[in-house]
Amino acid sequence: MSSQRKRIVIVGSGVAGSILAYGLRNIADAEVICLERASADDHSDAGTGLNVGPNAIKALRHFLPDLADLLVSSSLPWSNWRISLTDGRELMNLPLTQVADNDGIRIRWSQLYALLRQPVLDRVRFGVEVTAMRYARAGEAGPIVVETVDRQTGAEGRIDGVDLLVGGDGRYSRVRETFLGKPQPYFLGVCIFRLLIEQSRPDLVDDYEQWFNGPNRLLAFRVPGNGTYIAGSFPILPDQDVPLEARRAEVLRALYTPQDAVPSDQCAFLIDAICNNLSEIHWARLQEATPVFSDPGRRILLLGDAAHPMVPTLGQGATQAIEDACVAVSMLGTALGDGGHALGDALEAIEQRRRARVEFVVDFSRDATDTMLAGADPVAGSLAKTRPDFQAKLAKLYRDIPAA
Ligand SMILES: Cc1cc2nc3c(=O)[nH]c(=O)nc-3n(C[C@H](O)[C@H](O)[C@H](O)COP(=O)(O)OP(=O)(O)OC[C@H]3O[C@@H](n4cnc5c(N)ncnc54)[C@H](O)[C@@H]3O)c2cc1C
């Protein structure tokens, strides 16, 4: 590769990778190649529904306003957070205006991916999986070499002369494992399952709500297109997989049914939906790992879950991937606009801008999981979330986006 035109390979056209590809698409001094193993219309890995925090929308408005408009106009607003018990007793009812400068959004995963990929369809090589990567060996054009396979044809490929490799390849990042070692996951001892039903009852479930029966928690909200996203959680042993026994309808129904009362109408609707759609459920365990952004030689940049897998308790995984991508667009864009000689410095600057913020969000997300752990008291824990110290942290989370 010439010293002028820098070759940048982004692995993964997920949340962070798509936004970075979008933000760098018009830089003449860069050849940006984004590789995505899924095909353009395959959303099978795209989960169900999600809420994106007000801070991501604020960051997008600041750095990439077109993208903010696109997401906001294609989603439902997330403007309130209510917590109750499954018998209907309300514990917290928080309009987000008290802690945020704007709403978040509620959206389907498949729709979020489609919206973020659409403007970069011609920049992404879909159906291409990165199978191996390395610092160039003697005789190879470096600094980085990437090997690929076309998932449809089986054809193998090689991209050399890569100046910067960006790992936007998610929680089980091969980029991170190859260059920075496999992260040690920390399991919190909570199972979380997710479900999207093609039915909505806006009279019962609309904006973002949570319901507790002991530490067992339901979460739900309506998403565009007459759908309802439901997530349930319950404690398990930290070193235990989700037990098969717990995936049965009777067991799940019992987990969320209050002992001496009937479930509220809202919870009865959700419990029935869960029990009637068992085969559609995605199961996972709450886990996180230590944040890492870059290699010592500053040739590798990790963004989103690849950099900082966190627990989803505050809905900050994709949200932080968006913040990361905004900062990366700004810093890499500037460095590339100046000829790309200071790409390594840009990586250092990105890490400086992101590390403290990300560590705060990872810690806050873990701390906010207190009410979901074995033995937790959800009444005391949820009431604590109405107090000024918790809400000041929420305001910091939702308002203190990275500056340009
Ligand atoms: C139960 C649960 C609920 C969640 N709820 C929310 C929520 O409500 N709000 C929120 O903000 N976040 C939520 N998250 C977190 C969110 O899913 C992630 O944080 C977010 O998707 C991370 O974005 P990313 O860009 O880092 O990676 P991803 O969006 O995961 O994208 C990674 C991309 O890389 C591709 N890829 C991977 N390996 C390769 C390879 N070798 N070659 C080519 N392509 C590759 C994948 O196909 C994928 O498209 C939740 C997570 C879980 C587990």
The ligand as an SDF file (V2000), in Angstrom:
LIG
                    3D

 53 58  0  0  0  0  0  0  0  0999 V2000
  -29.7110  -10.2580   26.1760 C   0  0  0  0  0  0  0  0  0  0  0  0
  -29.1250   -9.0300   25.5600 C   0  0  0  0  0  0  0  0  0  0  0  0
  -29.8970   -7.8690   25.4530 C   0  0  0  0  0  0  0  0  0  0  0  0
  -29.3500   -6.7070   24.9050 C   0  0  0  0  0  0  0  0  0  0  0  0
  -30.1140   -5.5840   24.8520 N   0  0  0  0  0  0  0  0  0  0  0  0
  -29.5550   -4.4240   24.4560 C   0  0  0  0  0  0  0  0  0  0  0  0
  -30.3050   -3.2210   24.4800 C   0  0  0  0  0  0  0  0  0  0  0  0
  -31.5090   -3.2140   24.7820 O   0  0  0  0  0  0  0  0  0  0  0  0
  -29.6810   -2.0610   24.1410 N   0  0  0  0  0  0  0  0  0  0  0  0
  -28.3560   -2.0300   23.7650 C   0  0  0  0  0  0  0  0  0  0  0  0
  -27.8220   -0.9310   23.4990 O   0  0  0  0  0  0  0  0  0  0  0  0
  -27.6310   -3.1710   23.6980 N   0  0  0  0  0  0  0  0  0  0  0  0
  -28.1860   -4.3530   24.0300 C   0  0  0  0  0  0  0  0  0  0  0  0
  -27.4640   -5.5090   23.9870 N   0  0  0  0  0  0  0  0  0  0  0  0
  -26.0610   -5.4430   23.5410 C   0  0  0  0  0  0  0  0  0  0  0  0
  -25.8810   -5.4470   22.0290 C   0  0  0  0  0  0  0  0  0  0  0  0
  -26.3820   -6.6680   21.5460 O   0  0  0  0  0  0  0  0  0  0  0  0
  -24.4000   -5.3590   21.6490 C   0  0  0  0  0  0  0  0  0  0  0  0
  -23.7160   -4.5970   22.6110 O   0  0  0  0  0  0  0  0  0  0  0  0
  -24.1620   -4.6950   20.2900 C   0  0  0  0  0  0  0  0  0  0  0  0
  -24.7600   -5.4250   19.2530 O   0  0  0  0  0  0  0  0  0  0  0  0
  -22.6650   -4.5770   20.0260 C   0  0  0  0  0  0  0  0  0  0  0  0
  -22.4510   -3.9860   18.7740 O   0  0  0  0  0  0  0  0  0  0  0  0
  -21.1180   -4.3220   17.9820 P   0  0  0  0  0  0  0  0  0  0  0  0
  -21.1000   -3.4360   16.7920 O   0  0  0  0  0  0  0  0  0  0  0  0
  -19.9520   -4.3060   18.8850 O   0  0  0  0  0  0  0  0  0  0  0  0
  -21.2740   -5.8390   17.5300 O   0  0  0  0  0  0  0  0  0  0  0  0
  -22.4540   -6.5520   16.7670 P   0  0  0  0  0  0  0  0  0  0  0  0
  -23.5950   -5.6570   16.5420 O   0  0  0  0  0  0  0  0  0  0  0  0
  -22.6440   -7.8480   17.4680 O   0  0  0  0  0  0  0  0  0  0  0  0
  -21.8330   -6.8120   15.3260 O   0  0  0  0  0  0  0  0  0  0  0  0
  -20.7680   -7.7120   15.1080 C   0  0  0  0  0  0  0  0  0  0  0  0
  -20.8040   -8.0650   13.6120 C   0  0  0  0  0  0  0  0  0  0  0  0
  -19.5820   -8.7310   13.2740 O   0  0  0  0  0  0  0  0  0  0  0  0
  -19.8850   -9.8180   12.4180 C   0  0  0  0  0  0  0  0  0  0  0  0
  -18.7740  -10.7690   12.5420 N   0  0  0  0  0  0  0  0  0  0  0  0
  -18.3970  -11.4220   13.6660 C   0  0  0  0  0  0  0  0  0  0  0  0
  -17.2920  -12.1690   13.4140 N   0  0  0  0  0  0  0  0  0  0  0  0
  -16.9820  -11.9730   12.0980 C   0  0  0  0  0  0  0  0  0  0  0  0
  -15.9420  -12.4910   11.2430 C   0  0  0  0  0  0  0  0  0  0  0  0
  -15.0140  -13.3390   11.7040 N   0  0  0  0  0  0  0  0  0  0  0  0
  -15.9350  -12.0900    9.9550 N   0  0  0  0  0  0  0  0  0  0  0  0
  -16.8680  -11.2110    9.4790 C   0  0  0  0  0  0  0  0  0  0  0  0
  -17.8710  -10.7060   10.2420 N   0  0  0  0  0  0  0  0  0  0  0  0
  -17.9140  -11.0820   11.5400 C   0  0  0  0  0  0  0  0  0  0  0  0
  -21.2330  -10.3330   12.9330 C   0  0  0  0  0  0  0  0  0  0  0  0
  -21.9090  -11.0960   11.9590 O   0  0  0  0  0  0  0  0  0  0  0  0
  -21.9490   -9.0220   13.2670 C   0  0  0  0  0  0  0  0  0  0  0  0
  -22.6740   -8.5150   12.1660 O   0  0  0  0  0  0  0  0  0  0  0  0
  -28.0110   -6.6890   24.4640 C   0  0  0  0  0  0  0  0  0  0  0  0
  -27.2440   -7.8730   24.5150 C   0  0  0  0  0  0  0  0  0  0  0  0
  -27.7980   -9.0290   25.0630 C   0  0  0  0  0  0  0  0  0  0  0  0
  -26.9570  -10.2890   25.1300 C   0  0  0  0  0  0  0  0  0  0  0  0
  1  2  1  0
  2  3  1  0
  2 52  2  0
  3  4  2  0
  4  5  1  0
  4 50  1  0
  5  6  2  0
  6  7  1  0
  6 13  1  0
  7  8  2  0
  7  9  1  0
  9 10  1  0
 10 11  2  0
 10 12  1  0
 12 13  2  0
 13 14  1  0
 14 15  1  0
 14 50  1  0
 15 16  1  0
 16 17  1  0
 16 18  1  0
 18 19  1  0
 18 20  1  0
 20 21  1  0
 20 22  1  0
 22 23  1  0
 23 24  1  0
 24 25  2  0
 24 26  1  0
 24 27  1  0
 27 28  1  0
 28 29  2  0
 28 30  1  0
 28 31  1  0
 31 32  1  0
 32 33  1  0
 33 34  1  0
 33 48  1  0
 34 35  1  0
 35 36  1  0
 35 46  1  0
 36 37  1  0
 36 45  1  0
 37 38  2  0
 38 39  1  0
 39 40  1  0
 39 45  2  0
 40 41  1  0
 40 42  2  0
 42 43  1  0
 43 44  2  0
 44 45  1  0
 46 47  1  0
 46 48  1  0
 48 49  1  0
 50 51  2  0
 51 52  1  0
 52 53  1  0
M  END
$$$$
